[in-house]
Amino acid sequence: MIFAGVDIGSLTAKAVILSESRVIAESILSTGHNSRLASRKALDEALDLAGIREEQIERIVATGYGRLSVDFPAEKVTEITCHAKGVHSLFPDVKTMIDMGGQDSKAIALGDDGRVIDFVMNEKCAAGTGRFLEVMARALEVALTEFGSLSLESKNPARISSVCTVFAESEVVSRIAEGASKVDIAAGIHSAVASRIYAMAMRIPVREPIVMTGGVAFNMGVQRALEERFGTEIIIPEKPQHTGALGAALIAESRAKSA
């Protein structure tokens, strides 16, 4: 029996196909301006990689920002539930999950069985998201792929007090004018992001181990800054952007088998 999960985020669409709880194909591509088209392309790409047809899939679960827009038969499940399911399957002992995507961030408290105990989201402000880091990297004229590692070189992080994208960008310009190095400014930005995420996460029961998912998980500067704030190691999955789609596929499988 074959199952699929599709996670349509604001920036990327992901698909995971399972057979006997084992991943046999996965895909990721830019969502672009059309989430319906992106979900279709993500699923089709995963189907091609698996060498199967859509008719062979027993059940599909869609999740994420664009889950209501899919044009194929799929059950819709919230991203909170799907991310928790995916992370628990990879790291059964994890008790806290921090997901940092392109447009929002969330912290999720997990029970011993992987169920969601509580969660909090930052969805009305870009602070603490991939979009925020993208704007800051552009202000520093640094490639986003190099932004995180750059900050690790700092010995004296610049102070960035604002987590509002507009005001933080203005602060970056001011720090540059004051003669601060790009390395120290980058470190200050990542520290500000970590402080924002830490404050958000403290609104739920935070227990170790802690895992970080989403595209921002590739940013080593954010990971290091979060580890300093939480005082513990932050676990990063091998493919941190796929946990939502993985969880969706696992939910499809479990519901089909219990029907």
Order of alpha helices (4+ residues) and beta strands (2+ residues): beta-beta-beta-alpha-beta-beta-alpha-beta-beta-beta-alpha-alpha-alpha-alpha-beta-alpha-beta-alpha
